[in-house]
């Protein structure tokens, strides 16, 4: 959840599932964890919380996937009769 303030009109917006606009000519908008505006120099981040992305794979699984990714493709030669 983030909270941002527009310097031009002074409106504070808190993120939610819906799109929110401040209504001034700068058109600051907040959607989930994304902030946009015509001029981002006129936007101040008041509060931001970054969520850690946890991996569902263990260290062994990640090592296996990395080793698997580095494998080379072997061509098999077959005899034709």
Secondary structure, DSSP 4 states (H G I P E B T S, - for coil): -EEEEETTT--EEE--SS-EE--STT--EEETTEEE-S-GGGEEEEEE-PPPPPPSS-HHHHHHHHHHHTPPPPPPP----
